[in-house]
């Protein structure tokens, strides 16, 4: 994230927030005093190349160079434009394990069965706000993304990736809380501003703001689980200047023979040329693109090398029958300097 000073009041609070903004407040508490250090980072609404920031990459403090700090409380508030929502997708996640898992791992090694643990993990309701907090009593990341009053968050810990989260409104809050011992590497996530509209065909369209990050993650909405019915999700990855990017579809499951009645597959991707001068994003003629359909199931990573001066567009379309749904898809991307690639 880039940092810049916005107009603030005497308390340091932005007077007005237009479009997309992110506010992070971290307080580091010592064990012996009640003093705390607060740092507020307010990224500019305009990036250095003049493009509005409506997507990006967010990490825990010190990631990936060192573990996060002990006895730390760090809150990050994401605010999108009115009528928009916020979609977050985790790329990596490693916090101190929760109480339930710690008890399991405390058993003698010869009694430990990983497959049994995986089954227990699914049965423990970590996605429930109350159950998650009961488990994640050491270090935790809590996500507040709904309209409930009082706010109810989902708490996560350990090293399993949290599910992707779509906020109910244009605001999302993340709270990282750590204790005095054992620290993981932290987390890395991608965030997107999402415009959601209903089309004339009674389907819902989720348009994700294009991402210009050198690394990130993308999933279907609701991954890994039920995705919205009768919906079209569209995402765009724009490589930063001078970088060559490779995206990899790690997993995809669209349920059995997923082809629609017209023979189309629900997921597809295409490359579209960028303006070599302005590199500004413009909506292409989607019907004219050379689309590559994805198979109904991807267990072996599917590599997508983005050509120079091109953007990658990914579409996922669901039908009205939720009975034949799979878990959706997950992909990541990373970019390298073109000169280092040539060497």
N, C-alpha and C positions, 0 to 999 in steps of 0.2 A: 504494500500500500504506500502511496505517496503521501507526504505530510505537508500541510500548509495551514496558515493561520486564517481563519474566517473572522468576520466581525463578531465580537462577543460583548456581553454585558459585563458589569463589574465582577460578577462571579465566574466569569470565564465560559458562560453558556452561550451558544450561538444564538444571535437575535432572530435569524430566520434560516430555515433549511429548505432549499428548493431542489427538487430532483432527488439525487441519491447522496446519502451521507453515511459516515461511519464514525462513531465515537467510542473510544476505548478508555476505560478508567481502571488502572491497576493499583492495588493497595498492598504493600508488602508489610506484614506485621511481624514484629519480633516477639520472642517468648517472654520478654521481661518488661516491656513497656506497652503502653497503649498508643504510642505514636505510629503514624502510618505515612507512607509516601504515596501521593496520588499524581499520576501522569495522565494528561488528557491529550490524545492524538486525534486531530480532526483532519482527515485527508481532504485534499482539494476536490471540489466538484468537477474540476476540469483537469485532465491529465496533461503532462507536458506537451503532447502533440495536439492539444486542443479538442480532445474527444471527451465527452461527458462520461463519467465513471458510473456505469450501471451494472458492472460485474467485476469480479476480482478474485484475489487469493488472500486467504486469512490464515494465520498460524498462531500457535501458542507462543508466549514469550520465549526467546532464545532459540526457537526451532529454526534449522535442524542442527545448529552448532553444539548445543548442550541441552541437558534436561531443563525443564521449567524449575522455577524457584520453589523452595519450601515455604510453608506458612504464607501463602500468597492468595489473594483474592483479586480476580481480574474480570471485569465485565466489558463486553463488547456489544454495542447497540447498532444495528443496521436499520436504516430507514430509507425506503424507496419512495418514488413519486406516488401521489394519491392514485387510487384505483389499481395500483400494482401490488404484487406479492413478492415474497423473497424465497428463493429456492437455494438450499445449501446441500453440497455433496462432499463427503469426506474422502480424501485421498489416502491419508494415513492417520492412525490413531493409536496412541499407546500411553495410557495412564496407569497408575498403580492399580493392581487388581482389587476387586471388591471383596467384601467380607465373605460371601458365599464361596467364591472361588478360592480364596485364601484358606478357608477351612478344608476344602477338598484337597488342595495341594499340600496341606500339612500332614496328610496321611502318608504312611510308608510308601516308597516308590513302587514296590511290587504289587500294591493294591490299586494303583492308579491306572485307569483305562481311559484314554483320550476320547474314544468314541462315546463312552458313557458320559463323559463330561460335556461333549457337544450336545448330547440329548438333554442333559440336565440344564444346559445353558438355554436351550429353546423353551424348556418348561418354566424356567424362572422368568417372571414378567418384568424384564428390565425396561420395557418400553412404557411401563406404568410409572407415573410420577412418584407415587408413594413407594412402590416396590423398588424402583430404581434407587431412591434415596436411602432406603433401608439397606440396600446392598452396597452402594458406593459411599461408604462412611469415611474413607481415607482421602483419596483424591477423586474429584468428579468434575464433569462438564455438564451443566444443566442448560437445556434449551427451552426458551419460552417462545412459542410460536402461535399460540391460539388466542381466542378472544375471551377466555374464561375470566371470571371475576369471583374471588381473587385469582391471580395468575397461577397456573399449574404448569410446571416444567417437567421435561423428560431428562432424567439423569443417567449418565453413562460413565463407565470406567473400564479398566482392563485393556486388552489389546484387540478386541473385536470391533470392526468398523460399525459405527452407529448407522442406522438407516438414513436415507436422504429425507430431508424435511422441507415441506412447502408451507409457508406461513399462511394463516387465515386472513391476514391483512398486510399492510405495507410496513410492518415493523417486526423485527426479530431480535431477541436478546440472548446472548450466550454468557454464562457465568462459570469461570474456571476457579475452583477452590482446591487448595492443596494443604496437606498437613506437614508435620515436622520431619518425616522420614520417607524414604523410597520415592523416587521420581522417575517417571518415564520420559520418553523423548518428546511427548506432546502430540499435537495434532496439526494437520494441514487440510484445509477445505477450500472449495471453490464456491463462490456465491454469485447468484444471478438475480437481477430484477426481472420479473415475469409479468407480461401483460396477458390477461385472460379474457377472451371474448367468445361469444356464442355466434356461430355461423348460421346461415339460412338453412343448412341441412340439419339443424338441431345438435350439431356436434360442438364441442368446446375446443378452442385453439389456445395452446399455451406457447407463447413466443418468448423465448429466453433472450435476454440481452447478449449480444456477441461478446465473447471473451477474447482478450488480447494478452493473456498471461503466458509465460514461457513454460508453465506446467499447470496441470489441473486435472479435475475429474468431472465426469458427467454420467448421470444415470437417468433412467426413466423415472417419472414422478411416482413416489411410493415405493421405490426399490429398497430392499428386496421384498416385494409383496404385491399387493393388488394395486394396479394402476387405474386411473380413471377410465370409465367406459365411454365409447363414442367420442374420443378425443384425439387431437393432433398436437404433438409436441415437436417444436423445431428449435434447434440450437446451432450456433455458428462459432467456429474457432478461427481466429485471425492471427497468424503467426506474427510475432513482433518483428520489427525491421532488422534484417540481417541474420535472422535465425531460421533454421530448417526444423520443422516440427514433424513428429511421428505420433499418431494416435493409435491406440490399441484397444480394441473391443475385447475385454477380458472374459466376460460372460454375457450370454443372452439366452433367454428362455421365453418364448412367446406362446407356448402351449401346443404340443402335438403338431399336426399339419396346420400351420398358422396362416396359410394363404387365404386371402379373401375370395369372394365369389368371382371377382374379375381377374383372379390369378395373381394379384399383387401381394407382395410380402409386407408385413406391417412396418418393418424397419428398413431404412435405406440411407445411403450417403452419397454425396456428390461434391466435386470440387468446382469452384467458381472463381474466375480471375478477379483480382483486385485492380483498382486504378493505380498504376505504377508511380504516379506523382503524389496524389493526395492520400492514397491508401484508405480513403474514407469508405465506410460500409454503406452500401446501397443494396436495396432489396432486388435480387436477381429475378429473372423470369423463371420460376421454378419448373414450369412445364418444358422449358427448353434445355434443362440440365441433363447431363448424361448420368443418370442414377444407377448406382450399384446396389441391388437388393441384398439384404443380410439373410442368412439362413434362419430357420425357425429356432435353431439351437446352436449356440457357440460354446464349446468346451475348450477348444484349442484357440489361443489368442488370435484375433483377426487384425492384422497390421494394416494401417492406413497412412502411407507417407504423403504428406501434403506437399504438392509441387511448389516451387518458388513462385512468389507473387500470386498465390491462390489462397482461398479460404475453404475450410471444410464445413459442409452443411450436413447435419444429421436430422432425419425426420423419423418419428415413431407414431404410428396411427393404430388406435385400438377400435375394435368393433363394439357393438352394443351387448354382446353376450359375455358376461363375466365368468361363466362356468368353465370356459376353455382357456382362461388366462394362465400365463406362466408368471415368472417372477420379474420379468422385464430385462433390462440390460444395464451393464456397467462398463465404462471405458475411461481410460486415462490418456494424457498426452504429455510429452516432454519435448523441449526444443534445445538445439545446440547451435553454436555459432557456425555459420557456413564455412568460414575459413578453417576452423578446427576440424570440421567434417572432411574437408578436402585434404587436409594433412593426414 
